[in-house]
Amino acid sequence: MLEALGSLAAALWAALRPGTVLLGAIVFLLLTDLLNRRRPKNYPPGPPRLPFVGNFFQLDFEQGHLSLQRFVKKYGNLFSLEFGDLPSVVITGLPLIKEVLVYQDQNFVNRPISPIRERVFKKNGLIMSNGHIWKEQRRFSLTALRNFGLGRKSLEERIQEEVAYLIQAIGEEKGQPFNPHFKINNAVSNIICSITFGERFDYQDDQFQELLRLLDEVTYLETTVWCQLYNVFPRIMNFLPGPHQMLFSNWRKLKMFVARVIENHKRDWNPAEARDFIDAYLQETEKHKGNAASSFHEENLIYNTLDLFFAGTETTSTTLRWGLLYMALYPEIQEKVQAEIDKVLDESQQPSMAARESMPYTNAVIHEVQRMGNILPLNVPQEVTVDTVLAGYHLPKGTMVLTNLTALHRDPAEWTTPTHSIRSIF
């Protein structure tokens, strides 16, 4: 019997040519992909998709937020895209954005976990975690940050102190042209470092400069085509060389730096007194010791610290660099800002929140820099937690949602009223 079956299999294999087998395999894979990607009824419209990669190659990753605008013109303020097997929708316009972020916010509270994020952070941290972990870590972190000055006068004083160091560092250039990138990064990072690490770092500290360089590099690398391809084909890209491997190497170095800081804290840690965020987290970890359901452990402390470090450095420093650029491009506006500052503050005074109401023009310029700089053009992605209806369309659970802030920041309908007249500044 077995011999007969073996002979039959051999005869069939001999009858089938390799080309036929290959063609059959391709057709099978295409049909499987087609069935897996069938759009549900009443799903948002979108551009045609290629097998396996979806709409991946229809976007310009150098300026992805701008390349989306042609889809907005064709499909409207709610349209669908696919990146590999990840279904996503892009929303544009203030009414829809408010619907997602305000009126139906509980339906969009989750974060999609991309393959890169899962490999680096697993499901931990503050920015991309979900459910119980996110609630537990967010609640603790907000309390701890407030205890160490966030939103209080003491934080303003730390900022004013760091500004003095930054001015001194700029003065050391003696009026010669220089790149302010890492000086600004260092100054901004020192604010969050004083809260998380309990110390600031000197501008000449080589180890900290390397840390800032790594942080800058991972920010750039995560937007490259290679790293986006990793999110589409993680199993294949794991075996290929490229910038994505450098990304993972950089994240490992960043985690090692934070781990060393935590170990240093443990050596002279006093459980009765918290000097900074790390000390407070170690206290919380001790409270939950033995609780298997708790998300308080040293690994999560590393991830949370990195999230705070990243969020507390990159966005603010990039905004400040945009501000410098616009001041250089529009010297007449720079002169008006300087004149208002000189009118309100004398040479012995530092800028403070108390002086903000006396500087309406400077305040408007700062807001306009944030609008024009648009440093987070697609916001942090969100994920649909339950099947949801948005603008009459059906969004299945698990759909990724991208908020098109670029279009909102440049929407003439939202920036023509007198209260939004700052758009005329630049």
Order of alpha helices (4+ residues) and beta strands (2+ residues): alpha-alpha-alpha-alpha-beta-beta-alpha-alpha-alpha-alpha-alpha-alpha-alpha-alpha-alpha-alpha-alpha-alpha-alpha-beta-beta-beta-beta-alpha
